[in-house]
Amino acid sequence: MSYNGKLFPQPAAGYTQSFWRTQPDPLDTHQTSPDLPSEADILIIGGGYVGASAAYRLLAENPQEPAPRVVLVEARELCSGATGRNGGHLRPDIYAATARFTERYGVEAAAEIVRFEISHMKVIEDLVRKEKIDCDLTFTRSYDMYFDEEELKKAKVFYEYLVDQGFDFMEDVKYMSRQETQETAHVRDAKGGFSFSAGHLWPYKLIAHLIRVAISHGLNLQTNTLVSEIGESRTAEGFWPVTTSRGVIHARKIILATNAFTGALVPEYSKAIIPCKGICTQIAAAPGAPHQELPGTYAIRYHPGAFIYQISRNDGSLIVGGASHLFKKDREQWYNNPDDSKLFTVAADHFDGYMQRTFLGWDDSKAEVKHVWTGVMGYSADSLPHVGNVPGKPGQFIAAGFNGHGMPVAFLSGKAVADMAQTSVAFEDTGLPRLFKTSEARLEPVFDDILG
Ligand SMILES: Cc1cc2nc3c(=O)[nH]c(=O)nc-3n(C[C@H](O)[C@H](O)[C@H](O)COP(=O)(O)OP(=O)(O)OC[C@H]3O[C@@H](n4cnc5c(N)ncnc54)[C@H](O)[C@@H]3O)c2cc1C
């Protein structure tokens, strides 16, 4: 479907099915009321990680009296965007993107982001325990493995710089020699790397559970409801008119949890957040075939820009994605492309034999790809998410542009915009890293980290 010439995230016929969505929750196509309500105090657009976090915060974690009328609209099924199609990797970025942010904004601002990302692990752990969420949450070490000598050298220089700064979070980061990468991480050809704490989980189950809790506290969920337009101005009563595929809803406040698809709905963001496609797989060894158990999660870095991420699930299978270097040359296939119905054949082929090529002890595993799917990420031009008040649109809030790295970022971002919408908390008091604040200036990006 298109509107004003922009593609909207309608499910294309036969769109790729992720492993995570093979067990649909009863809420997958839920509509709390047969008709779309005509009014909402707070309208959340988008039923992924941010939308679920915001709904949970508004109604379950920080309920107000009288309770606001909260409606969540989702274009497709619940959690059918990036959150339901990702790698499940809850892995803080400690020193990779941090180098870029340090160069641009100074090390203190960059370190705020590192701390924020690390804090997600404890926050998600506490949440899962409190709500008794069955989502396979597991904490482990993550092995960041460098195959390219020069890239490793550069990473080590920055790692040592952060250690010299005395940041407490660096105590958890361990440098690994080539021998250690083979003996501990069982990687065949890495030149060296680092390890640090990380986690993984079943994202769809987390989101469905949070939404179920929010519904029990009054959330009205409307799946299969595409928003096509937000009116230019508010009515005399202070409501934004929002046109959907199932009628118009008037909303006092709006939370845009639309990630990759934000620019299609709010054109002001169309240069700042670009929908970019990625690929992910589930791989498993043949039943009974010998293979080395892997101790943690991985980032396999072949050379700058060539990257694979990987988690070992508790059922013995692996979720492995990335390999964008194989399709990046063909820009139309991935850049500004919101169509998650088509695969990248060249990248999909890369995962056949990937385990055997990459890890020691997998030669006779007969490991093969069980599921392969694509998903759409919201890449931001400056590599930072946009969170806060939409410039010039009072009552509209955004948390989007997570750069394929939302798992340790999006939950607290959703909570922050919920607080901004519900209790008028200022961005500066949300605890978010200062660099995440959306602004008019950032809508005309000076960096192009996506193509540049
Ligand atoms: C293949 C892939 C692998 C990834 N792997 C990882 C990983 O391992 N670790 C990690 O940290 N991050 C990963 N990510 C990124 C991570 O999944 C995202 O950053 C995160 O899920 C973003 O959550 P969200 O709620 O902002 O977006 P989404 O989950 O995309 O939710 C946005 C929702 O808004 C809906 N929507 C959009 N426009 C409209 C509209 N007009 N009307 C109604 N609804 C609308 C969409 O249908 C969608 O469901 C990956 C992403 C992909 C695609």
Ligand as a Chemical Component Dictionary entry (heavy atoms), coordinates in Angstrom:
data_LIG
# 
_chem_comp.id                   LIG 
_chem_comp.type                 NON-POLYMER 
_chem_comp.pdbx_formal_charge   0 
_chem_comp.three_letter_code    LIG 
# 
loop_
_chem_comp_atom.comp_id 
_chem_comp_atom.atom_id 
_chem_comp_atom.alt_atom_id 
_chem_comp_atom.type_symbol 
_chem_comp_atom.charge 
_chem_comp_atom.model_Cartn_x 
_chem_comp_atom.model_Cartn_y 
_chem_comp_atom.model_Cartn_z 
_chem_comp_atom.pdbx_ordinal 
LIG C1  C1  C 0 16.747 -8.870 11.097 1  
LIG C2  C2  C 0 16.919 -8.035 12.343 2  
LIG C3  C3  C 0 17.778 -8.462 13.344 3  
LIG C4  C4  C 0 17.956 -7.702 14.499 4  
LIG N1  N1  N 0 18.709 -8.196 15.519 5  
LIG C5  C5  C 0 18.839 -7.506 16.673 6  
LIG C6  C6  C 0 19.533 -8.042 17.762 7  
LIG O1  O1  O 0 19.925 -9.202 17.766 8  
LIG N2  N2  N 0 19.738 -7.241 18.842 9  
LIG C7  C7  C 0 19.257 -5.967 18.897 10 
LIG O2  O2  O 0 19.538 -5.251 19.863 11 
LIG N3  N3  N 0 18.501 -5.464 17.902 12 
LIG C8  C8  C 0 18.280 -6.197 16.806 13 
LIG N4  N4  N 0 17.500 -5.713 15.797 14 
LIG C9  C9  C 0 16.869 -4.397 15.980 15 
LIG C10 C10 C 0 15.671 -4.489 16.933 16 
LIG O3  O3  O 0 14.844 -5.567 16.588 17 
LIG C11 C11 C 0 14.901 -3.170 16.860 18 
LIG O4  O4  O 0 15.766 -2.104 17.138 19 
LIG C12 C12 C 0 13.737 -3.118 17.832 20 
LIG O5  O5  O 0 12.992 -4.289 17.763 21 
LIG C13 C13 C 0 12.896 -1.891 17.524 22 
LIG O6  O6  O 0 11.680 -1.970 18.222 23 
LIG P1  P1  P 0 10.510 -0.971 17.792 24 
LIG O7  O7  O 0 9.373  -1.224 18.676 25 
LIG O8  O8  O 0 11.078 0.395  17.749 26 
LIG O9  O9  O 0 10.214 -1.335 16.274 27 
LIG P2  P2  P 0 9.323  -2.503 15.607 28 
LIG O10 O10 O 0 9.435  -3.775 16.326 29 
LIG O11 O11 O 0 9.660  -2.509 14.151 30 
LIG O12 O12 O 0 7.858  -1.987 15.812 31 
LIG C14 C14 C 0 7.310  -0.937 15.059 32 
LIG C15 C15 C 0 5.896  -1.359 14.719 33 
LIG O13 O13 O 0 5.211  -0.246 14.222 34 
LIG C16 C16 C 0 4.289  -0.697 13.257 35 
LIG N5  N5  N 0 3.942  0.431  12.402 36 
LIG C17 C17 C 0 4.794  1.171  11.649 37 
LIG N6  N6  N 0 4.120  2.113  10.958 38 
LIG C18 C18 C 0 2.811  1.965  11.300 39 
LIG C19 C19 C 0 1.630  2.635  10.904 40 
LIG N7  N7  N 0 1.660  3.621  10.008 41 
LIG N8  N8  N 0 0.456  2.234  11.442 42 
LIG C20 C20 C 0 0.415  1.231  12.362 43 
LIG N9  N9  N 0 1.514  0.556  12.750 44 
LIG C21 C21 C 0 2.698  0.918  12.225 45 
LIG C22 C22 C 0 5.062  -1.772 12.504 46 
LIG O14 O14 O 0 4.198  -2.660 11.811 47 
LIG C23 C23 C 0 5.846  -2.433 13.640 48 
LIG O15 O15 O 0 5.204  -3.571 14.145 49 
LIG C24 C24 C 0 17.281 -6.450 14.633 50 
LIG C25 C25 C 0 16.393 -6.033 13.646 51 
LIG C26 C26 C 0 16.185 -6.833 12.510 52 
LIG C27 C27 C 0 15.186 -6.384 11.486 53 
# 
loop_
_chem_comp_bond.comp_id 
_chem_comp_bond.atom_id_1 
_chem_comp_bond.atom_id_2 
_chem_comp_bond.value_order 
_chem_comp_bond.pdbx_ordinal 
LIG C1  C2  SING 1  
LIG C2  C3  SING 2  
LIG C2  C26 DOUB 3  
LIG C3  C4  DOUB 4  
LIG C4  N1  SING 5  
LIG C4  C24 SING 6  
LIG N1  C5  DOUB 7  
LIG C5  C6  SING 8  
LIG C5  C8  SING 9  
LIG C6  O1  DOUB 10 
LIG C6  N2  SING 11 
LIG N2  C7  SING 12 
LIG C7  O2  DOUB 13 
LIG C7  N3  SING 14 
LIG N3  C8  DOUB 15 
LIG C8  N4  SING 16 
LIG N4  C9  SING 17 
LIG N4  C24 SING 18 
LIG C9  C10 SING 19 
LIG C10 O3  SING 20 
LIG C10 C11 SING 21 
LIG C11 O4  SING 22 
LIG C11 C12 SING 23 
LIG C12 O5  SING 24 
LIG C12 C13 SING 25 
LIG C13 O6  SING 26 
LIG O6  P1  SING 27 
LIG P1  O7  DOUB 28 
LIG P1  O8  SING 29 
LIG P1  O9  SING 30 
LIG O9  P2  SING 31 
LIG P2  O10 DOUB 32 
LIG P2  O11 SING 33 
LIG P2  O12 SING 34 
LIG O12 C14 SING 35 
LIG C14 C15 SING 36 
LIG C15 O13 SING 37 
LIG C15 C23 SING 38 
LIG O13 C16 SING 39 
LIG C16 N5  SING 40 
LIG C16 C22 SING 41 
LIG N5  C17 SING 42 
LIG N5  C21 SING 43 
LIG C17 N6  DOUB 44 
LIG N6  C18 SING 45 
LIG C18 C19 SING 46 
LIG C18 C21 DOUB 47 
LIG C19 N7  SING 48 
LIG C19 N8  DOUB 49 
LIG N8  C20 SING 50 
LIG C20 N9  DOUB 51 
LIG N9  C21 SING 52 
LIG C22 O14 SING 53 
LIG C22 C23 SING 54 
LIG C23 O15 SING 55 
LIG C24 C25 DOUB 56 
LIG C25 C26 SING 57 
LIG C26 C27 SING 58 
# 
